[in-house]
Amino acid sequence: MKRRDFITYGASVGLGMVVPCVPSLSWTGENSPVGLVPSKFSHRLPKTDGHYKVTAGYIEEKPIPEYTWASDETYEEFMDMKFGIRLHWGLYSIFQQPKESWQFIAMSIEERQAYQELYKSWNPAGFDATAWVNFFADSGARMFSFTAKHHDGFSMYDTDTRVKSRVNWMAEGGPALESCDLAYSIMETPFGRDITKELCEAAHRKGIKIDLYFSHPDWYDTDFRPYNYHPIQVPSADTLAIRGNEPEMTEPAKRFPKAGLVLKPDPTPAEADRMMTRHRRQLEEIITNYGGITMVCLDQWLGPTVWPRLRETLLHLRKLKPDVMYRARGIGNYGDYYTPEGFVPGSKENTDTPWFVIYPLAYSFSYDPNPANHRGAQWMIRNLVDIVSKGGNFMVGIGPDGNGEFHKTAMAQLRDVGRWLKVHGGGIYQSRPRAEDLWHEGEHVWFTRSKDNRLLYAFVDELKENSITLSSINGGLIEHIGLMGVDNDISWDIGQSGQLIILLDSTVMHKMPAVCEWMACFKITLKS
């Protein structure tokens, strides 16, 4: 048994076994008693994470000693949120096509030039920050993530930085770099309002937490060539852009065979310095200009040659706002949390680093005009329960159209989730997972617990029998059972092996609210 410098969360309830809360000890190794969970959080990404693989070749595994992460208190608040909405909105939304600004990569040179001019006429008059945030609250979201800047380089906020070089895709003789001087932001559109500011102010009024998305690469500012996937490539792209453990990641052209990559000179040291200066300043802006920001959702990476400068930026940002949490993309184990994308882990994650599943409701994270592509409230609820039972959070991705309005199908489905959470949120928000593999029984029952271990919540997606047996719970330890949304007390019995048997009668079944048809939840109070 080895003593560590963290405390335990407390007891686990299993078949005939209770592990008491031990406030100052934890164990590692084969003799660990079941149920002891460390209170300090890990900062080690799973080695299966795609972005970790890309950057592991040049970002040190253990951060430098002077670096600090957000506080444990901030991490606890992160784990309390559970459900949020991920918003992708930008110039690409005008086309009402999926894949966010990634569609730019596959465009012809004529289409790229036209894309870069869209800001001159964009006027999303349907945008209403208060209405958006009220919709998020109605959906049960405790946070939202908004794209302050996506890969196309267009800033959805009022930045004081300037782009000094861009591509003229239609230049005589082929695409060429040209000088410019503009912010390339929402403030230079006919709309002329700081969308990020309005959203943040509305969120603060409503008490909803904020995550601002920021892309490391920038496809408009050619100082950023080619430190990631970029429509402009250079002779030294395989050295500058990508250096990881995955061989196929070292040649960007192979990743985008239809991109029509244009070869240009390597960036000069002055351009690289200008890039990193602007990159730092924009991150300063989004963490200091909009009140309390909980998270910054970094995306992609910038490559090995500028990593020392990016690390300096992280140290600088930590001094400005110590408790802002950063997604780990592009910064390795310097990150506070990471995001399994487009899938739900099949079991508890192989790291204690806090995690947030991000998954689009429809085909992609941006606006999808096809109502049939939206996966539905039951899909969201089942995934939410599955994720939370394993200790994670869930962000559902949607996007408004070019006018700033959400698809009616997306809104209806998310509001259904909100109605379900009004009944069952006690087993979701601020809950914690049970220890080891006790997060589920089979494929139709999931568990969460309260922080003090007095309450267990058993989520069941099929209630067709007169009783349900929960083998991982000792029936002799039960004080009370209720079915969330129903006033009646629930009877129970104890099986021959001590397992809990919940008894259901037709009266209880008929009293269940309609939302329980998606997923029901038993609230189980344990004896103190």
C-alpha positions in Angstrom: 0.0 0.0 0.0 1.4 3.4 -1.0 0.4 6.7 0.4 -0.2 9.5 -2.1 -0.8 13.2 -1.7 -4.5 13.2 -2.5 -7.6 12.3 -0.5 -10.5 10.0 -1.4 -14.0 10.9 -2.5 -15.4 8.3 -0.2 -17.4 5.0 -0.1 -18.5 2.7 -2.9 -21.5 0.6 -2.5 -21.2 -3.0 -3.8 -22.6 -6.4 -3.2 -22.2 -6.9 0.6 -19.2 -4.5 0.8 -18.9 -0.9 2.0 -15.6 0.9 1.7 -15.5 3.7 4.3 -14.5 7.2 3.6 -10.8 7.7 4.4 -10.0 11.4 4.2 -6.3 11.3 3.9 -5.2 8.1 2.2 -5.3 6.5 -1.2 -3.8 3.4 -2.6 -2.2 2.2 -5.8 -1.4 -1.2 -7.1 -3.2 -4.6 -7.1 -4.3 -4.3 -3.5 -6.4 -1.1 -3.9 -9.7 -1.3 -2.1 -12.6 -0.9 -4.5 -14.1 2.6 -4.5 -11.2 4.9 -3.5 -11.0 7.7 -6.1 -8.3 10.4 -6.0 -9.4 14.0 -5.4 -6.4 15.5 -7.3 -6.8 15.4 -11.0 -4.4 13.9 -13.5 -2.8 15.9 -16.3 -1.9 13.0 -18.5 -3.7 12.6 -21.8 -4.6 9.1 -23.0 -2.1 8.0 -25.6 -4.9 7.0 -27.9 -6.0 10.6 -28.3 -5.4 11.7 -31.9 -4.1 15.2 -31.1 -1.8 13.8 -28.4 -0.2 11.5 -31.0 0.5 14.4 -33.3 2.2 16.6 -30.8 3.9 13.9 -28.6 7.0 14.0 -30.7 7.9 17.6 -29.7 5.8 18.6 -26.6 7.4 17.3 -23.5 5.4 14.7 -21.6 5.9 16.5 -18.3 5.3 20.2 -18.3 8.1 22.5 -17.1 8.1 23.1 -13.3 6.9 26.7 -13.4 3.7 25.8 -15.2 0.5 25.4 -13.3 -3.0 24.1 -14.3 -6.3 25.4 -13.2 -7.2 24.8 -9.5 -8.9 21.7 -8.2 -11.9 23.8 -7.3 -12.2 24.8 -11.0 -11.9 21.2 -12.0 -14.7 20.3 -9.6 -16.9 23.0 -11.2 -16.0 21.5 -14.6 -17.2 18.1 -13.5 -20.4 19.6 -12.1 -21.6 21.0 -15.5 -22.3 17.7 -17.3 -24.2 19.1 -20.2 -23.5 21.9 -22.7 -24.1 23.1 -26.3 -21.3 23.5 -28.8 -21.8 26.3 -31.3 -20.1 26.6 -34.7 -20.9 29.8 -36.5 -19.0 31.9 -39.0 -18.8 32.9 -42.7 -19.2 29.2 -43.7 -22.7 29.2 -42.2 -23.9 31.4 -45.1 -23.7 28.3 -47.4 -25.9 26.2 -45.1 -23.6 23.3 -45.7 -21.9 21.0 -43.1 -18.2 20.8 -42.2 -17.7 24.3 -40.8 -14.8 26.1 -42.5 -13.2 22.8 -43.6 -15.1 23.2 -46.8 -12.7 26.0 -47.7 -9.9 23.4 -48.2 -11.8 21.7 -51.1 -12.9 24.8 -52.9 -11.6 26.0 -56.2 -9.4 29.1 -56.2 -12.3 31.1 -57.5 -14.5 29.9 -54.7 -11.8 30.6 -52.1 -11.4 34.2 -53.3 -15.2 34.7 -53.1 -15.2 33.1 -49.6 -12.6 35.6 -48.4 -14.9 38.5 -49.6 -18.0 37.2 -47.8 -17.4 39.4 -44.7 -18.1 42.5 -46.8 -21.8 41.7 -47.1 -22.5 39.5 -44.1 -25.4 40.9 -42.0 -26.9 38.1 -39.7 -29.9 40.2 -38.7 -31.6 37.2 -37.0 -29.0 37.0 -34.2 -30.3 37.6 -30.7 -27.9 36.8 -27.9 -30.6 36.8 -25.2 -32.8 34.5 -27.2 -29.9 32.1 -27.8 -28.9 31.9 -24.1 -32.6 31.4 -23.1 -32.8 28.5 -25.5 -29.6 27.0 -24.0 -31.1 27.3 -20.5 -34.4 25.7 -21.7 -32.3 22.8 -23.0 -30.7 22.2 -19.7 -27.2 23.3 -20.7 -25.0 24.6 -18.0 -22.4 25.9 -20.5 -21.9 26.6 -24.1 -18.9 26.7 -26.4 -18.7 29.4 -29.1 -16.3 29.8 -32.0 -14.4 33.0 -31.4 -12.3 32.0 -34.4 -12.3 28.9 -36.6 -9.6 27.7 -39.0 -10.7 30.2 -41.8 -9.3 33.0 -39.6 -12.4 35.1 -39.4 -12.8 36.5 -35.8 -16.3 36.5 -34.5 -15.3 39.1 -31.9 -13.8 42.6 -31.8 -10.0 42.0 -32.1 -7.4 44.8 -32.1 -5.0 42.6 -34.0 -4.3 43.1 -37.7 -3.7 40.7 -40.6 -0.7 42.0 -42.6 -0.5 39.3 -45.3 -3.1 37.2 -47.1 -3.6 35.2 -50.3 -4.9 36.7 -53.5 -6.2 33.5 -55.1 -7.0 35.1 -58.4 -3.7 36.9 -58.9 -2.2 37.0 -62.4 0.0 33.9 -62.8 -1.7 32.0 -59.9 -2.3 32.5 -56.2 0.1 35.0 -54.6 0.7 36.5 -51.2 -0.3 40.1 -50.9 0.0 42.8 -48.2 -3.2 43.9 -46.3 -4.1 45.6 -43.1 -7.4 44.5 -41.6 -8.8 42.7 -38.5 -10.8 40.3 -40.7 -13.5 40.2 -38.0 -17.2 40.6 -37.4 -16.6 44.3 -36.8 -15.8 44.8 -40.5 -19.1 43.4 -41.6 -22.3 45.4 -42.2 -23.5 43.8 -38.9 -20.7 45.5 -37.0 -21.4 44.1 -33.6 -19.3 42.0 -31.2 -21.2 38.8 -31.2 -19.0 37.2 -28.6 -19.5 40.1 -26.3 -23.2 40.0 -26.6 -23.3 36.2 -26.0 -21.0 36.4 -23.0 -23.1 39.2 -21.4 -26.3 37.3 -21.9 -24.6 34.1 -20.4 -23.4 36.0 -17.3 -26.9 37.3 -16.7 -28.3 33.7 -16.9 -25.5 32.1 -14.9 -24.3 29.9 -17.8 -20.6 29.1 -18.1 -18.7 30.1 -21.2 -16.2 28.2 -23.4 -14.6 30.2 -26.2 -13.3 28.1 -29.1 -10.0 29.3 -30.7 -8.2 27.7 -33.6 -4.4 27.7 -33.5 -4.0 27.7 -37.3 -5.3 30.6 -39.4 -6.0 30.1 -43.1 -6.5 33.8 -43.9 -3.3 35.2 -42.3 -0.4 33.8 -44.4 2.0 34.4 -41.5 0.5 31.1 -40.3 1.6 29.1 -43.3 1.9 26.1 -43.0 2.0 25.3 -39.3 -0.9 23.0 -39.7 -3.3 21.8 -42.4 -3.3 24.9 -44.6 -4.3 25.8 -48.2 -0.9 27.3 -48.6 2.0 24.9 -48.2 5.8 25.5 -48.3 8.9 23.5 -49.0 9.6 22.8 -45.4 5.9 21.9 -44.5 6.7 18.4 -43.2 9.2 19.9 -40.7 7.3 23.1 -39.7 3.7 21.8 -39.6 3.5 18.4 -38.2 6.0 16.3 -36.3 4.3 13.5 -34.3 4.3 9.8 -33.9 2.0 9.1 -36.8 3.8 8.8 -40.1 0.8 9.7 -42.2 0.6 13.0 -40.4 4.0 14.3 -41.6 2.7 15.2 -45.2 -0.3 17.5 -45.2 -0.9 17.0 -48.9 -1.7 13.4 -48.3 -4.3 14.3 -45.8 -6.1 16.6 -48.2 -5.6 15.2 -51.7 -8.3 17.5 -53.2 -7.0 20.6 -51.6 -4.9 21.9 -54.5 -2.2 22.9 -52.1 -0.1 25.9 -53.4 3.6 25.9 -52.8 5.0 29.2 -51.5 8.3 30.2 -49.7 8.9 29.2 -46.2 7.8 31.9 -43.7 10.6 34.2 -42.6 11.6 34.6 -38.9 9.9 38.0 -38.9 6.7 36.4 -40.2 6.9 33.6 -37.6 7.4 36.2 -34.8 4.4 38.3 -36.1 2.3 35.1 -36.2 3.1 34.2 -32.6 2.6 37.8 -31.4 -0.8 37.9 -32.9 -1.7 34.4 -31.7 -0.9 35.4 -28.1 -2.7 38.7 -28.3 -5.9 37.1 -29.6 -5.9 34.6 -26.7 -5.3 37.5 -24.3 -8.3 39.2 -25.7 -10.7 36.3 -25.4 -9.8 35.6 -21.8 -9.8 39.2 -20.5 -12.4 41.1 -22.5 -15.5 39.1 -21.7 -15.8 38.8 -18.0 -15.5 35.3 -16.4 -14.6 32.8 -19.0 -14.5 29.2 -17.8 -12.7 27.5 -20.7 -10.8 28.1 -23.9 -11.4 25.4 -26.5 -8.1 25.3 -28.4 -8.0 23.3 -31.6 -5.4 21.8 -33.9 -1.7 22.7 -33.3 1.2 24.9 -34.6 4.1 22.5 -34.9 7.5 22.0 -33.3 9.5 25.0 -34.4 7.2 27.5 -32.6 6.3 25.3 -29.6 8.7 27.2 -27.3 6.9 30.4 -28.1 3.5 28.8 -27.6 4.6 27.4 -24.2 5.7 31.0 -23.3 2.2 32.1 -24.3 0.6 29.5 -22.0 2.7 30.7 -19.0 1.7 34.3 -19.8 -2.0 33.4 -20.0 -1.9 31.5 -16.7 -0.6 34.6 -15.0 -3.4 36.6 -16.4 -6.3 34.2 -15.6 -5.0 31.2 -13.6 -8.3 29.3 -13.5 -9.3 29.4 -17.2 -9.2 25.8 -18.4 -7.6 25.0 -21.7 -8.5 22.1 -24.0 -5.4 20.0 -24.6 -5.3 20.3 -28.4 -2.0 21.6 -29.5 -0.6 21.9 -26.0 -0.4 18.2 -24.9 -0.3 17.6 -21.1 -0.3 21.3 -20.5 -4.0 21.1 -21.1 -6.7 20.9 -18.4 -9.2 18.8 -20.3 -9.7 16.9 -23.5 -12.5 16.0 -25.9 -13.3 12.6 -27.4 -14.9 13.8 -30.6 -17.7 12.1 -32.5 -17.7 9.0 -30.3 -18.6 8.0 -26.7 -15.8 6.0 -25.0 -17.0 2.4 -24.4 -15.8 2.4 -20.8 -14.3 4.7 -18.2 -11.5 6.7 -19.9 -7.9 5.5 -19.5 -6.9 8.8 -17.8 -8.1 10.9 -14.9 -7.9 14.0 -17.0 -11.3 15.7 -17.1 -13.1 15.1 -20.4 -16.0 16.4 -22.5 -17.4 14.4 -25.3 -18.2 16.6 -28.3 -20.7 15.2 -30.8 -22.7 16.9 -33.4 -26.5 16.6 -33.2 -26.7 16.4 -37.0 -24.1 15.7 -39.7 -21.5 18.1 -38.5 -21.1 20.9 -35.9 -22.3 23.7 -38.2 -25.8 24.3 -39.5 -27.5 21.3 -41.2 -30.6 22.1 -43.2 -31.8 18.5 -43.3 -34.2 17.8 -40.4 -33.8 14.0 -40.9 -30.1 14.3 -40.0 -30.8 15.4 -36.4 -30.4 12.4 -34.1 -33.2 13.2 -31.6 -33.7 13.8 -27.9 -33.6 10.2 -26.9 -30.1 9.8 -28.6 -28.9 12.8 -26.6 -30.3 11.6 -23.3 -29.0 8.1 -23.6 -25.5 9.4 -24.5 -25.6 12.0 -21.7 -26.4 9.3 -19.1 -23.8 6.9 -20.5 -21.1 9.6 -20.5 -21.9 11.0 -17.1 -22.0 7.5 -15.5 -18.4 7.1 -16.7 -17.3 10.5 -15.3 -17.4 12.7 -18.3 -19.4 15.7 -19.7 -21.3 15.9 -22.9 -21.5 18.8 -25.4 -23.9 18.5 -28.3 -22.9 20.4 -31.4 -25.3 22.6 -33.4 -25.0 25.8 -35.4 -27.2 28.6 -36.6 -27.7 29.5 -40.3 -26.1 32.5 -42.0 -28.9 34.7 -40.5 -28.2 33.6 -37.0 -31.2 31.3 -36.5 -31.1 27.7 -35.4 -32.9 24.8 -37.2 -36.4 24.3 -35.7 -35.8 20.5 -35.4 -32.6 21.1 -33.4 -34.3 23.5 -31.1 -37.3 21.2 -30.5 -35.0 18.2 -29.8 -32.8 20.1 -27.4 -35.8 21.5 -25.5 -37.0 18.0 -25.1 -33.7 17.2 -23.4 -34.3 20.2 -21.2 -37.7 18.9 -20.2 -36.2 15.5 -19.3 -33.4 17.2 -17.2 -36.0 19.2 -15.2 -37.2 15.8 -13.9 -33.9 13.9 -13.8 -31.2 16.5 -13.4 -30.6 15.6 -9.8 -29.0 12.4 -11.0 -26.9 14.3 -13.7 -25.7 17.7 -12.5 -23.0 17.6 -9.8 -23.0 13.8 -9.8 -20.0 11.6 -9.8 -19.3 8.1 -11.2 -19.3 5.0 -9.1 -15.9 3.3 -8.7 -14.3 0.8 -11.0 -16.8 -0.8 -13.4 -19.9 -0.2 -11.2 -21.0 2.6 -13.6 -23.4 0.2 -15.3 -25.1 -3.2 -15.3 -25.5 -4.6 -18.8 -26.6 -2.4 -21.6 -29.7 -0.8 -20.2 -28.8 0.4 -16.6 -26.4 3.2 -15.7 -25.5 4.6 -12.3 -24.3 7.9 -10.9 -23.9 9.0 -7.2 -24.0 12.1 -5.1 -20.7 13.5 -3.9 -21.4 12.5 -0.3 -22.3 8.9 -1.4 -25.7 9.0 0.3 -27.6 8.9 -3.0 -27.3 6.5 -5.9 -29.1 7.1 -9.2 -30.0 4.2 -11.4 -31.0 5.1 -14.9 -33.0 2.5 -16.8 -34.0 2.8 -20.5 -36.5 -0.1 -20.4 -39.1 -0.5 -17.7 -41.2 -3.3 -19.0 -41.1 -5.8 -16.1 -42.8 -5.8 -12.7 -39.4 -5.7 -11.0 -35.8 -4.8 -11.8 -32.8 -6.4 -10.1 -29.6 -4.4 -9.5 -26.9 -6.9 -8.6 -24.2 -4.3 -7.8 -26.2 -2.8 -4.9 -26.6 -4.4 -1.5 -30.3 -4.3 -0.7 -29.6 -4.3 3.0 -28.1 -0.8 2.8 -31.2 0.9 1.3 -33.1 3.5 3.3 -35.5 4.7 0.6 -36.2 4.4 -3.1 -38.1 6.9 -5.3 -38.8 7.1 -9.1 -37.9 10.6 -10.3 -41.0 12.4 -11.5 -43.4 10.1 -9.5 -44.7 10.9 -6.0 -45.2 7.3 -4.8 -42.5 5.6 -2.7 -41.1 2.5 -4.4 -41.0 -0.8 -2.7 -38.0 -3.1 -2.8 -36.9 -6.6 -1.8 -33.5 -8.3 -1.1 -32.5 -11.2 -3.2 -30.9 -14.4 -1.9 -27.4 -13.0 -2.7 -28.2 -9.7 -1.1 -28.9 -7.9 -4.4 -31.5 -5.1 -4.6 -34.8 -5.9 -6.3 -37.0 -2.9 -7.1 -40.7 -3.7 -7.3 -42.9 -1.9 -9.7 -46.7 -1.8 -9.9 -49.1 -0.5 -12.5 -49.9 2.6 -10.4 -46.4 3.8 -10.4 -45.9 3.0 -14.1 -49.0 5.0 -15.1 -47.8 8.0 -13.0 -44.5 8.3 -14.9 -44.2 11.6 -16.9 -43.9 11.1 -20.6 -40.3 12.1 -20.6 -39.5 9.0 -18.5 -40.2 6.9 -21.6 -36.8 8.1 -22.9 -35.0 7.2 -19.7 -36.3 6.6 -16.2 -34.3 7.1 -13.0 -34.5 5.6 -9.5 -33.3 7.8 -6.7 -31.9 5.4 -4.0 -31.1 6.7 -0.6 -28.5 4.7 1.4 -28.4 4.3 5.1 -25.9 6.6 6.8 
